[in-house]
Amino acid sequence: MSEPSGFVAAPPRWDRNRVLFEIEDDGRRVACAISLQAIQDASGRRFHDGVRLLDCFGKVRTRIERIALGKLHARPHEDDQVLTIWSGDLDD
């Protein structure tokens, strides 16, 4: 996913339950998260430590960002809550 000029996403981080990351949508920053199970399902790996999970996330980030944008656009109204990607969201 290409980022518009000026948008620099914060680096993804592991909070012991999920990876937190940001996407950009029409000039707006959107806080997102992906569950441990969803990262494992998307990457086909079963790591539980933060460093390896962040590496797995990096390898599937483009796909995850595409899913996050789709989920964001499917919301019935604007929502400031963290947009979370679950395993069931990977069935795209």
DOVO-852271 format. One line per field, with one value per residue (C-alpha): residue in three letters; chain; x, y, z. Coordinates in pm, whole numbers. Example, Ala and Ser with C-alpha at 12.3 -4.5 7.8 and 13.67 -1.06 7.14 Angstrom:
BEGIN
code <- c(ALA|SER)
unit <- c(A|A)
X <- c(1230|1367)
Y <- c(-450|-106)
Z <- c(780|714)
END
This chain:
BEGIN
code <- c(MET|SER|GLU|PRO|SER|GLY|PHE|VAL|ALA|ALA|PRO|PRO|ARG|TRP|ASP|ARG|ASN|ARG|VAL|LEU|PHE|GLU|ILE|GLU|ASP|ASP|GLY|ARG|ARG|VAL|ALA|CYS|ALA|ILE|SER|LEU|GLN|ALA|ILE|GLN|ASP|ALA|SER|GLY|ARG|ARG|PHE|HIS|ASP|GLY|VAL|ARG|LEU|LEU|ASP|CYS|PHE|GLY|LYS|VAL|ARG|THR|ARG|ILE|GLU|ARG|ILE|ALA|LEU|GLY|LYS|LEU|HIS|ALA|ARG|PRO|HIS|GLU|ASP|ASP|GLN|VAL|LEU|THR|ILE|TRP|SER|GLY|ASP|LEU|ASP|ASP)
unit <- c(A|A|A|A|A|A|A|A|A|A|A|A|A|A|A|A|A|A|A|A|A|A|A|A|A|A|A|A|A|A|A|A|A|A|A|A|A|A|A|A|A|A|A|A|A|A|A|A|A|A|A|A|A|A|A|A|A|A|A|A|A|A|A|A|A|A|A|A|A|A|A|A|A|A|A|A|A|A|A|A|A|A|A|A|A|A|A|A|A|A|A|A)
X <- c(0|151|127|46|318|351|190|435|277|399|598|386|415|326|122|134|-212|-208|-3|-103|-48|-180|-323|-414|-753|-829|-582|-698|-491|-674|-555|-570|-484|-452|-500|-232|-442|-501|-126|-54|-323|-213|156|124|362|295|537|435|716|693|1001|900|536|636|850|552|331|580|563|182|130|14|-261|-358|-378|-602|-832|-831|-932|-1212|-1337|-1310|-1515|-1779|-1844|-2190|-2059|-1733|-1587|-1283|-1232|-935|-1021|-936|-857|-962|-897|-1244|-1159|-885|-1135|-1099)
Y <- c(0|332|609|963|1221|1335|1034|842|560|492|169|-135|-250|-563|-510|-877|-947|-791|-583|-218|-28|266|308|619|670|988|1192|1049|832|520|321|-53|-378|-738|-1026|-1283|-1557|-1351|-1283|-1651|-1748|-1488|-1577|-1951|-1918|-1988|-1756|-1599|-1353|-990|-974|-1272|-1162|-816|-981|-1197|-889|-709|-991|-980|-608|-518|-780|-677|-309|-400|-592|-305|-53|-281|-324|52|133|-125|48|200|525|697|541|651|311|95|-110|-471|-745|-1092|-1431|-1431|-1111|-1294|-1486|-1249)
Z <- c(0|-93|160|54|87|448|616|828|1024|1374|1387|1472|1832|2027|2346|2455|2307|1962|1721|1709|1384|1185|839|643|485|295|500|833|1066|1177|1478|1411|1581|1475|1715|1790|1630|1314|1274|1320|1069|812|837|892|1188|1556|1736|2065|2128|2020|1798|1585|1570|1451|1184|1078|1075|852|598|574|644|291|308|662|564|268|503|754|485|369|723|783|474|575|909|916|1069|1157|1467|1668|1829|1737|1429|1514|1264|1383|1224|1069|883|690|478|186)
END
